[in-house]
Amino acid sequence: MQTEFSDLLQKAGYSVAEASALLGYSEGHIYRWKRGEEIPRAAVLKLLQSEISLRQPAPGSGDFTFIDLFAGIGGLRKAMEGTGGRCVFTSEWDRFAQQTYHANFPDNRPIAGDIRDVDPDDIPDHDVLVAGFPCQPFSIAGVSKKNALGRLHGFQDETQGTLFFDVLRILKHHRPKAFLLENVKNLKSHDKGRTFEVIRRKLEDELGYSVKTRIIDAGHFVPQHRERIVIVGFREDTGFDFDALVLPKYGARRMGHILHPEDGTETPESHFTVGRDAKVSVSVVK
């Protein structure tokens, strides 16, 4: 059950141990408040609210503004904020992804659900539109599965395949200076290239954006071979060229850079790790 306390704790991005240290109560109290078994004092809620406010960007800060569509847990937002952007709107329909997104980006702004239900007038003006629209209708695995089940794929998939057109209607309404779209590598070859030709024609011929694409392998950044197509568009000519993009060395990031070392070099984080050497805590569900 999501309680007011657990919601605030999530938005503040604190673990149970961190909340215990901040609020001056035992971890047992924190867990009971999260589960709704006890109600915390108003002063506790007020302190968490003030912590969230302190972590929010100041109004007007950022070199540019952007919106985060099909946001997942905020990977593209992290990238955009890393280059000086300020997020002004988020849409993500999965409630578990929303919870993680709130923990990663603890601001008070609500997350819009299904983008099909969002009126463009309710979206603030922005400089850049960012969208990792659903890839399953276009991916090799997704198309194979849908074919095996006798289901439609690509733009014929009315549940996910047509969501690109929701991106399109927002672009038409707001006309941002630029956009960044991300999808599977197979998008470019799906349906013998006809799917991508529709996308290109809509963005370039109908909306007038200058469109550039490139297949980028995530292995330059994380320990995973994962090729994705990145589509960027500019309302005005900027001289941008993917060929000038310098990527980090492929394969430089290893799993050892991400996993807990369990050798005493990190501080234990209850209840995820235990003991002096911060061994990963494993819970067995019976």
Secondary structure as the mmCIF struct_conf table of DSSP 4:
data_model
#
loop_
_struct_conf.conf_type_id
_struct_conf.id
_struct_conf.beg_label_comp_id
_struct_conf.beg_label_asym_id
_struct_conf.beg_label_seq_id
_struct_conf.end_label_comp_id
_struct_conf.end_label_asym_id
_struct_conf.end_label_seq_id
HELX_RH_AL_P HELX_RH_AL_P1 GLU A 4 ALA A 12
TURN_TY1_P TURN_TY1_P1 GLY A 13 GLY A 13
HELX_RH_AL_P HELX_RH_AL_P2 VAL A 16 LEU A 23
TURN_TY1_P TURN_TY1_P2 GLY A 24 GLY A 24
HELX_RH_AL_P HELX_RH_AL_P3 GLU A 27 ARG A 35
TURN_TY1_P TURN_TY1_P3 GLY A 36 GLY A 36
BEND BEND1 GLU A 37 GLU A 38
HELX_RH_AL_P HELX_RH_AL_P4 ALA A 42 ARG A 55
BEND BEND2 GLN A 56 GLN A 56
HELX_LH_PP_P HELX_LH_PP_P1 PRO A 57 ALA A 58
TURN_TY1_P TURN_TY1_P4 PRO A 59 GLY A 60
BEND BEND3 GLY A 62 ASP A 63
STRN STRN1 PHE A 64 LEU A 69
BEND BEND4 PHE A 70 PHE A 70
TURN_TY1_P TURN_TY1_P5 GLY A 72 ILE A 73
BEND BEND5 GLY A 74 GLY A 74
HELX_RH_AL_P HELX_RH_AL_P5 GLY A 75 GLY A 82
TURN_TY1_P TURN_TY1_P6 THR A 83 GLY A 84
STRN STRN2 GLY A 85 SER A 91
HELX_RH_AL_P HELX_RH_AL_P6 ARG A 95 ASN A 104
BEND BEND6 PHE A 105 PHE A 105
BEND BEND7 ASN A 108 ASN A 108
HELX_LH_PP_P HELX_LH_PP_P2 ARG A 109 ILE A 111
STRN STRN3 ALA A 112 ALA A 112
HELX_RH_3T_P HELX_RH_3T_P1 ILE A 115 ASP A 117
HELX_RH_3T_P HELX_RH_3T_P2 PRO A 120 ASP A 122
BEND BEND8 ILE A 123 ILE A 123
HELX_LH_PP_P HELX_LH_PP_P3 PRO A 124 ASP A 125
BEND BEND9 ASP A 127 ASP A 127
STRN STRN4 VAL A 128 ALA A 131
TURN_TY1_P TURN_TY1_P7 GLN A 136 PHE A 138
BEND BEND10 SER A 139 SER A 139
HELX_RH_AL_P HELX_RH_AL_P7 ILE A 140 ALA A 148
TURN_TY1_P TURN_TY1_P8 LEU A 149 GLY A 150
HELX_RH_3T_P HELX_RH_3T_P3 GLY A 154 GLN A 156
TURN_TY1_P TURN_TY1_P9 GLU A 158 GLN A 160
HELX_RH_3T_P HELX_RH_3T_P4 GLY A 161 LEU A 163
HELX_RH_AL_P HELX_RH_AL_P8 PHE A 164 HIS A 174
BEND BEND11 LYS A 177 LYS A 177
STRN STRN5 ALA A 178 VAL A 184
HELX_RH_3T_P HELX_RH_3T_P5 LYS A 185 LYS A 188
TURN_TY1_P TURN_TY1_P10 SER A 189 SER A 189
HELX_RH_3T_P HELX_RH_3T_P6 HIS A 190 GLY A 193
HELX_RH_AL_P HELX_RH_AL_P9 ARG A 194 ARG A 200
HELX_RH_PI_P HELX_RH_PI_P1 ARG A 201 GLU A 206
TURN_TY1_P TURN_TY1_P11 LEU A 207 LEU A 207
STRN STRN6 SER A 210 ASP A 217
HELX_RH_3T_P HELX_RH_3T_P7 ALA A 218 HIS A 220
TURN_TY1_P TURN_TY1_P12 PHE A 221 PHE A 221
BEND BEND12 VAL A 222 GLN A 224
STRN STRN7 GLU A 227 PHE A 234
BEND BEND13 ARG A 235 GLU A 236
HELX_RH_3T_P HELX_RH_3T_P8 PHE A 242 ALA A 244
HELX_LH_PP_P HELX_LH_PP_P4 LEU A 245 LYS A 249
TURN_TY1_P TURN_TY1_P13 TYR A 250 GLY A 251
HELX_RH_3T_P HELX_RH_3T_P9 MET A 255 HIS A 257
TURN_TY1_P TURN_TY1_P14 ILE A 258 ILE A 258
BEND BEND14 LEU A 259 LEU A 259
BEND BEND15 ASP A 263 GLU A 266
TURN_TY1_P TURN_TY1_P15 SER A 270 PHE A 272
STRN STRN8 THR A 273 VAL A 274
TURN_TY1_P TURN_TY1_P16 GLY A 275 ALA A 278
STRN STRN9 LYS A 279 VAL A 280
HELX_LH_PP_P HELX_LH_PP_P5 SER A 281 SER A 281
#
